[in-house]
Amino acid sequence: MGNNIQPSISVVIPNYEGQEILERNLQKQFEAILQYRGESEIILVDDGSKDSSVEWVEAHFKEIQVLRLSTNQGFGAACNAGAIQAKHEILFFINNDMEVLKETFEESVGLFKDKELFGVRLGLMMEVHKANPIDLSQFYLGLTLRRGFFELPMLKRESRGTCEIPSLSGGASAVNRKLFLELEGFDPLFLPAYWEDVDLSLRAWQRGWKILFEPKAICFHEGSQTTKKVFTPLELKTMSEQHRYYLVWKQGAGLFFWLRHVSGVLCRLVVACFTGQGYRFKAFFKALEGLPVVLKERKKMQAKQNILFFTYWEAETKKYPAFFENKQN
């Protein structure tokens, strides 16, 4: 599809049990991609669905490549598989419950002229209410340490222009395919979901690559439509908490960092005793079970760690007001 006026793009859409979602969104996604002026391809990665998602896509969209995974593995694994099959310069990871526009691609691809650019976070409109979506295109994810754990406060910027940020945002991002594969993609440690995008972003920064936020590259997102089908709210909270530990244990550096973390763990578990948050204990012990694998991954990337990175983004984060400040865990 398209020609060579613009950089070539591969759009990777992970899907699991999503026929109903695809019926709502895929036509709009397809039409927006057709308007892109460069070479393009669409790869739908079916993550072991048992419904008729694949059959429906193959019947209605002959141009879309369908990659079937034999078992359900999670968001990161589906994206990794799609990235390997893709043939173009820039990868767009787009959730199946997302509506994209022509501008989603046009406003972001030009940024990749910078060869040190790893990825771009796209602007989001959250469709909590279809007629009045929440405009998150003027907000970005910061990075800070709060009681010894990484936090990603949603921060409001003074300017709506393109800016450097610490982290991508999962299924609303574009990345340099060559650099993504050089990092070996999303770490399977974080399967099936949560914090894999932050880990990927930190590894990119540690290589000296950049991540930008482009608010004009708009996506409309329904939000968590797939995970709600697979996991209960309590299971999702437990998984996210477990992967918080993984991220700290893999990425942490410096004596002061570890002192903050140990005191934070003790505080977290004590508070859980008095607030009925039993899932925090379950997550902690599940994380301990995975510690040997975490340490193995940490050893692979240890030479790349740089505590100055965390110090810089903590200072940057404090410059802007947090949009969801009272909703952080």
Helices and strands as residue ranges (DSSP letters): E 9-15, H 19-34, E 40-47, H 53-60, E 65-69, H 75-85, E 90-94, E 98-100, H 102-109, G 110-113, E 117-126, E 134-135, E 139-141, E 144-146, E 149-151, E 154-156, E 163-164, E 172-176, H 177-182, G 188-190, H 196-206, E 210-221, H 227-230, H 233-251, H 255-275, H 278-289, H 291-301, G 302-304, H 307-317, G 325-327
